[in-house]
Every structure is written in C-alpha cells, then in structure tokens.
Amino acid sequence: MLFFGARERNDYAVQYAKYAWALIFGRGSYIRQSWGETPSAKTHKNIAIFVHYDKQGRVHGYVLHYLKALQDAGRTVMFITNSPKFPDAERQKLDDLCAQVLWRKNKGYDFGAYADGMKLLGNLSTYDTITLCNDSAYGPLFPLDKVFKSMDPKVADIWGLTDSWDSAHHLQSYFLLFHKATLSNPAFQKRWHNYVHVPSKSWVIRKHEIGLAADLRKAGLRARAVFPYRVLLGDFFDRMGDASMLEDKNILPAHRKFLKRIFEHAEHGAPLNVTHFFWDRLISEFQYPFIKKEILQGNPSALPSLYLWEKLIGGVSDYDTSLITRHLEFTMRGRFM
C-alpha cells in the first residue's frame, strides 16, 4: 500500500486495483457507534451531514460554532466523526446541536462518511435539501441564512460555495447543497446506494469530488457556485488592471511575486484555488463565510501578509476569532503561519 500510495495519483491501474478490492470488501458501513435517531423527513426536511476529524477526538469550539450556525439556519445536523477515538465527554458537547451523532472508522475520507450518512437517511427524495459540509474551514463568519437563500432551486439543482477548474470543472466538496430535483434523481440516488469505500484518496477526488458534478450534469441536473471562479478572477483584473502594475516599486517584493503568479496562471489558463488566492477579498467584499483551515495551518500557497487575517475578519464580522486562535494553539507545532 505504501508503494501504491506513491504511484496512485497518476497511475489509474493502481486506483482500479484498489477499486476491485473495494467491490469485495468496501460495500458495508464503517459506523462503529451511534447516538440519537436518524432524522426523519416527516419532521426534518433540511438535513446537514457534517463530517469531523481530530486525532484526539476533540470537538473544538470552532466546530461547535459551525454546528450552531447550521442549526440557526434551519438545518437538522447529522454529525459524523472519523476520529480514531471519540471520548464520551466530547460526544456530550453535541447533545443540543445534533439530531444524530455517528462515530465511524476513517475509511473513504469525507466522501466515505457522507456516503454512510446518505445511506442511513434512506429515501433521499423525501427531503427538501441535504447539505454536505465538514470541519476543514473556520466559520461561518457571517450567518448562513443568506448563503442558503442564494442557493435558489430555480437556478440550480446542486450548489457549492466555490468551484474549481483543476482537472475538470467541479464544485469544491467542503460545502455542497442538493435540492429535491437532485435528491429525486435516480443517478444521484444510485451513486450513494452503490457507493463503495475505495482506499484511495486520488480515486475519491477523481470519481467523487471532481466526478460528481460532471455525472449529474449528464443526468440533466444544473450545478452552480455561489462564489464562482470566473467572477472572482474578473474582480481581480477589474481592480488590478494589466500586468504593468508589477513594475510598481511601491509594491512590496513578496506582494509583487504573489500578483505575478496570479497573472501568469491567468495567462496560461491554469486554475487557481480561489479559497486561497482570493481569501481576503472573498471575506471582506463578498461576505464569503469561511477561511480554510489549511491556509492558516500551513499556508501552502505562500500567501503574503497572512498575519493580518484576524484584523481583516474583525473588521467585517463579529465572529469570535479566539475560536480560531485556540484551535491553532492546540494543533500547531514549531511554526506560526
């Protein structure tokens, strides 16, 4: 598996070998234990399946805030943790926030947990909406009511917050909403009913995160993002103009280098991750409700002036940023942004 793991991203033969294994051994549920009752569509029409992972099984304050925001926005929460352990004291924090709590083995990553939740819900067509979300982002920085209202079923059947053109156009899977037209669609129902837990991250990304929207479009369903890539890139060029600004010596070298990367990606048609490259603009001007955890924990895109994140959020939102700093204090080792 270690050998396969190094090859599988670009070697489809390895991915299909793991898929063949999963056809035999990966069809069951990986739920270890459950608390509460599965929400019934008779009384709970709008469901949120929230996926969590923490090495110690801790449910941090920023997660509790997120769950409360979902509840305030009229969502009934099914909480699923993939953590290796799940102390009872942590589970009890969820009693007033979640209709059902599930602890499962960490198989199939987030989509594996989403699938186990979907299967428990039974007849998906009886619900009005199902939202899939996870703990990979801090927030929401603003109430979710506005976001949910913008996800109009007359405009699209499947909504994400942001989209990506990496590999193929798709909605980023940290926050997805499905309306009844999707929930009633046989292709959508079959996808979850027949889901197998393939032990390959590359497979999950290719077949589920990237493949989901493409397959559903083929089934005649419409997919949209609330904060589309093209709008955000257009906003960047409206503000910045052309690349001649890179000659401005008043711009700090680190910022010039960063802006040059954006211009070069646009010039070559190479996709950018908007939740990284436009994180500040998303929050300050578009009221995008999250900041991705990976930005503050590792800054993989080498974003300049990231240390200003707390000031920026405090200037536009009443979100308690100490929820973020406390989590960073708990998880960060040997570096600070």
Buried (B, 14 or more C-beta within 10 A) or exposed (E): EEEBBEEBBEEEEBBBBBBEBBEEEBEEBBBEEBBBEBBBBEEBBBBBBBBBBBEEBBBBBBBBBBBBBBBEBBBBBBBBBBBEEBEEEBBEBBEEBBBBBBBBBBBBBBBBBBBBBBBBBEEBBBBBBBBBBBBBBBBBBBEBEEBBEEBEBEEBBBBBBBBBBBEEBBBBBBBBBBBBBBBBBEEBBEBBEEBBBBBBBBBBBBBBBBBBBEBBBEBEBBBBBBBBBEEBBEBBEEEBEEBEBBEEEEBEEEBBEBBEBBBEBBEEEEBBBBBBBBBBBBBBEBBBBBBBBBBBBEBEBEBBEBEEBEEBBEEEBEBBBEBBBBBBEEBBEEEEE
